[in-house]
Amino acid sequence: MYAITGITGKVGGALARSLLADKRNVRAVLRDRAKAAQWQAQGCEIAVADMDDAASLAAAFKGAAGVFILPPSEFDPEPGFPEARRVIDAVRAALIEARPGKVVCLSTIGADAPHENLLTQRTLMEQALDDIGLPVTFLRPGWFMENAAWDVAAARDEGVLYSFLQPADKPVAMVATKDVAGTAAALLLDDWHGTRVVELEGPARVSPNDLAMTFAAALGRAVRVEIVPRESWEPLFRAQGARNPLPRIRMLDGFNESWIEFQDRGRSAMKGTTALEAVIAQLVEAAKTSV
């Protein structure tokens, strides 16, 4: 049996469905029992646990052949990442108590970055789980292609892609959530000893120019890149409600300055098969139905 946290999200849900299709037993770890019905209907066991509650997590992980950890993302963390640390402490304690057969933890590109930034939350998780005496794989995907969902409206309505990634011709490691879920499923079914890191990106790196061209093809209209000046980021993020925008700003700096990168620039990274065109087409179609 495989215990899956974050099952109501895109990656966790796709991972669970992949395991179920392979006739594997799945335990859905949910914060809200009201969301259990759809997973029970698919044959899942149900466990209710908060990600910052070690006791309920340990009960959810007990007896599992493998556990998938999908830490919640905090996009506007308090200084020092106290929100992430509460989750990390609970997950570590739960895994030590429950002793599942193996652990796959969703981490990120940049978990080994030399400077503190928004992704440091995953660095802290990796450090905490490195010495728990269980087989642990940290899956480090690149930038999610689905982040482009935020760009659909401006590309469609204004013909503009406002880009924080810059310069416009700089390619970045990106990957589709479908490939992340598929890789996580394969890793959970694998056998290994100790701790390992698996890096994952898509079939080709993607620049803002590539994103704009792909949007143009999907929308049937011209789309140009407009770089968002760095000096405008902090007031812009604060106007959007951020109280502590520095970690997000430093994350963007890391991608733009290339200190958030895979260890050998992706030469040894696993490669997904889902093309950017397929993801953008899905995002554009989804936006039609949500209007």
WOCORNOR-V680393 format. One record per residue. N is the residue number from 1. RES is the residue in three letters. PSI is psi in whole degrees, -180 to 180 (none if undefined). NEAR is the number of other C-alpha atoms within 8 Angstrom. D_LAST is the distance of its C-alpha to the last C-alpha in Angstrom with 2 decimals. Layout:
<<N	RES	PSI	NEAR	D_LAST> <N	RES	PSI	NEAR	D_LAST>>
This chain:
<<1	MET	142	10	39.98> <2	TYR	124	12	37.28> <3	ALA	126	14	35.66> <4	ILE	115	14	32.11> <5	THR	161	12	30.61> <6	GLY	28	14	26.93> <7	ILE	-20	14	26.26> <8	THR	-6	7	22.88> <9	GLY	177	7	21.58> <10	LYS	-48	8	20.83> <11	VAL	-51	12	24.40> <12	GLY	-40	14	26.25> <13	GLY	-45	11	24.43> <14	ALA	-37	11	24.98> <15	LEU	-47	13	28.55> <16	ALA	-44	12	29.27> <17	ARG	-35	8	28.07> <18	SER	-43	10	30.25> <19	LEU	-41	12	33.23> <20	LEU	-39	12	32.78> <21	ALA	-26	7	32.67> <22	ASP	13	6	35.93> <23	LYS	32	6	37.42> <24	ARG	147	9	37.64> <25	ASN	134	11	37.65> <26	VAL	136	14	34.84> <27	ARG	116	13	34.83> <28	ALA	119	14	31.41> <29	VAL	111	14	31.90> <30	LEU	147	16	29.45> <31	ARG	-31	8	29.37> <32	ASP	112	7	27.96> <33	ARG	-22	7	29.77> <34	ALA	-20	5	26.97> <35	LYS	9	8	25.11> <36	ALA	-27	11	28.23> <37	ALA	-46	7	27.79> <38	GLN	-32	7	25.60> <39	TRP	-34	12	28.05> <40	GLN	-38	10	31.07> <41	ALA	-25	7	29.89> <42	GLN	2	7	30.00> <43	GLY	11	9	33.51> <44	CYS	145	11	33.15> <45	GLU	158	10	35.52> <46	ILE	133	11	33.95> <47	ALA	135	10	35.09> <48	VAL	124	11	33.75> <49	ALA	143	11	34.32> <50	ASP	144	9	33.11> <51	MET	-11	12	33.23> <52	ASP	19	10	35.64> <53	ASP	101	11	37.95> <54	ALA	-39	12	40.66> <55	ALA	-47	7	42.20> <56	SER	-34	10	39.14> <57	LEU	-43	14	38.20> <58	ALA	-41	13	41.77> <59	ALA	-37	10	41.68> <60	ALA	-30	12	38.44> <61	PHE	-15	14	40.04> <62	LYS	130	9	43.48> <63	GLY	5	8	44.65> <64	ALA	138	11	41.82> <65	ALA	-30	9	42.77> <66	GLY	151	13	39.96> <67	VAL	136	16	37.40> <68	PHE	121	13	34.14> <69	ILE	117	11	33.45> <70	LEU	95	9	29.96> <71	PRO	140	8	30.50> <72	PRO	146	7	27.69> <73	SER	131	4	26.47> <74	GLU	108	7	27.23> <75	PHE	-13	6	25.55> <76	ASP	68	10	27.47> <77	PRO	155	12	30.80> <78	GLU	156	9	33.84> <79	PRO	134	6	36.81> <80	GLY	-2	5	38.57> <81	PHE	49	9	35.61> <82	PRO	-32	9	36.86> <83	GLU	-47	9	33.68> <84	ALA	-39	10	34.08> <85	ARG	-35	10	37.83> <86	ARG	-43	9	37.53> <87	VAL	-45	12	35.50> <88	ILE	-46	12	37.87> <89	ASP	-41	11	40.94> <90	ALA	-43	13	39.67> <91	VAL	-45	13	38.69> <92	ARG	-49	11	42.03> <93	ALA	-40	10	44.04> <94	ALA	-43	14	42.26> <95	LEU	-39	12	42.85> <96	ILE	-39	8	46.46> <97	GLU	-45	7	47.07> <98	ALA	-31	11	45.27> <99	ARG	58	10	46.52> <100	PRO	169	14	44.04> <101	GLY	-35	10	45.10> <102	LYS	165	11	42.78> <103	VAL	131	14	39.77> <104	VAL	122	15	36.88> <105	CYS	126	11	35.13> <106	LEU	113	11	31.93> <107	SER	-139	13	32.98> <108	THR	155	11	31.87> <109	ILE	140	13	33.17> <110	GLY	1	11	35.03> <111	ALA	-18	12	36.48> <112	ASP	21	7	39.81> <113	ALA	149	10	38.94> <114	PRO	-9	5	41.89> <115	HIS	146	4	40.03> <116	GLU	139	9	38.10> <117	ASN	-175	11	34.33> <118	LEU	-33	11	31.18> <119	LEU	-5	11	32.12> <120	THR	-23	11	35.51> <121	GLN	-37	10	34.09> <122	ARG	-32	10	34.42> <123	THR	-46	11	37.85> <124	LEU	-39	10	39.03> <125	MET	-46	10	37.86> <126	GLU	-44	11	39.70> <127	GLN	-39	8	42.81> <128	ALA	-30	11	42.81> <129	LEU	1	9	42.58> <130	ASP	-25	8	44.95> <131	ASP	31	7	48.10> <132	ILE	0	9	47.31> <133	GLY	23	5	49.46> <134	LEU	157	13	46.80> <135	PRO	119	11	45.40> <136	VAL	130	14	42.27> <137	THR	127	12	39.91> <138	PHE	113	13	37.58> <139	LEU	116	14	34.71> <140	ARG	94	13	33.64> <141	PRO	161	14	30.52> <142	GLY	-169	13	29.43> <143	TRP	131	10	26.25> <144	PHE	129	10	23.28> <145	MET	-33	11	21.39> <146	GLU	-11	10	18.21> <147	ASN	-20	7	18.62> <148	ALA	-6	9	17.05> <149	ALA	-32	7	13.57> <150	TRP	-18	6	14.16> <151	ASP	-7	9	14.80> <152	VAL	-48	12	11.85> <153	ALA	-47	8	10.28> <154	ALA	-39	11	13.86> <155	ALA	-42	14	14.96> <156	ARG	-46	10	12.36> <157	ASP	-30	6	12.58> <158	GLU	-14	7	16.19> <159	GLY	29	11	17.82> <160	VAL	138	12	19.10> <161	LEU	107	13	19.49> <162	TYR	117	10	20.88> <163	SER	125	11	23.37> <164	PHE	-24	9	25.45> <165	LEU	130	10	27.13> <166	GLN	154	10	29.88> <167	PRO	172	8	31.67> <168	ALA	-21	11	29.18> <169	ASP	10	9	31.47> <170	LYS	116	10	32.25> <171	PRO	144	8	31.20> <172	VAL	146	9	30.15> <173	ALA	116	13	30.46> <174	MET	159	14	27.05> <175	VAL	150	17	26.35> <176	ALA	145	15	23.67> <177	THR	-29	11	23.31> <178	LYS	-42	9	24.30> <179	ASP	-33	12	27.60> <180	VAL	-47	13	28.12> <181	ALA	-44	12	27.88> <182	GLY	-41	11	30.16> <183	THR	-41	8	32.65> <184	ALA	-40	11	32.72> <185	ALA	-45	12	33.52> <186	ALA	-39	8	36.32> <187	LEU	-39	10	37.71> <188	LEU	-31	13	37.86> <189	LEU	-6	6	39.91> <190	ASP	165	6	42.16> <191	ASP	136	6	45.44> <192	TRP	172	5	46.64> <193	HIS	149	7	48.78> <194	GLY	-154	8	48.22> <195	THR	137	10	45.29> <196	ARG	160	7	43.41> <197	VAL	132	8	40.48> <198	VAL	119	10	38.19> <199	GLU	146	14	36.06> <200	LEU	128	14	33.10> <201	GLU	174	16	31.15> <202	GLY	-176	16	29.36> <203	PRO	-21	10	31.20> <204	ALA	147	8	31.04> <205	ARG	156	10	30.54> <206	VAL	128	11	27.61> <207	SER	164	11	27.85> <208	PRO	-37	16	25.24> <209	ASN	-41	10	26.35> <210	ASP	-42	9	25.68> <211	LEU	-45	9	22.12> <212	ALA	-42	14	21.56> <213	MET	-36	11	23.21> <214	THR	-40	11	21.23> <215	PHE	-42	13	17.89> <216	ALA	-43	12	19.53> <217	ALA	-40	8	20.49> <218	ALA	-32	10	17.15> <219	LEU	-17	8	15.33> <220	GLY	34	6	18.36> <221	ARG	160	8	18.96> <222	ALA	138	7	21.31> <223	VAL	127	12	20.38> <224	ARG	157	10	23.10> <225	VAL	134	12	23.97> <226	GLU	115	8	24.63> <227	ILE	132	11	26.72> <228	VAL	115	9	26.15> <229	PRO	139	7	29.79> <230	ARG	-37	6	31.18> <231	GLU	-15	5	32.78> <232	SER	-7	8	29.42> <233	TRP	-50	10	28.09> <234	GLU	-52	10	29.83> <235	PRO	-33	7	28.95> <236	LEU	-47	8	25.32> <237	PHE	-37	10	25.09> <238	ARG	-37	11	27.04> <239	ALA	-27	7	24.78> <240	GLN	-2	6	21.89> <241	GLY	-2	6	24.12> <242	ALA	136	9	26.28> <243	ARG	-26	7	29.85> <244	ASN	75	10	31.41> <245	PRO	-9	11	29.65> <246	LEU	-44	8	32.77> <247	PRO	-40	12	32.18> <248	ARG	-42	11	28.80> <249	ILE	-44	11	30.48> <250	ARG	-32	11	33.37> <251	MET	-47	12	31.22> <252	LEU	-41	10	29.71> <253	ASP	-42	8	33.29> <254	GLY	-42	10	34.40> <255	PHE	-44	12	32.12> <256	ASN	-31	10	32.92> <257	GLU	1	7	36.63> <258	SER	21	7	36.86> <259	TRP	-3	9	38.36> <260	ILE	108	12	35.44> <261	GLU	159	12	36.23> <262	PHE	162	10	37.58> <263	GLN	-39	5	41.32> <264	ASP	40	6	42.30> <265	ARG	30	6	39.18> <266	GLY	1	11	37.81> <267	ARG	-31	5	40.76> <268	SER	1	6	41.35> <269	ALA	148	10	37.76> <270	MET	151	8	36.39> <271	LYS	126	8	33.92> <272	GLY	172	12	30.75> <273	THR	-7	7	29.90> <274	THR	122	12	26.12> <275	ALA	153	10	25.43> <276	LEU	-39	9	22.94> <277	GLU	-39	8	21.64> <278	ALA	-40	8	20.65> <279	VAL	-46	12	18.76> <280	ILE	-39	13	16.84> <281	ALA	-41	10	16.02> <282	GLN	-41	8	14.63> <283	LEU	-41	12	12.54> <284	VAL	-42	11	11.12> <285	GLU	-40	8	10.53> <286	ALA	-36	8	8.97> <287	ALA	-30	9	6.38> <288	LYS	-41	7	5.66> <289	THR	-17	6	5.65> <290	SER	-7	5	3.81> <291	VAL	none	4	0.00>>
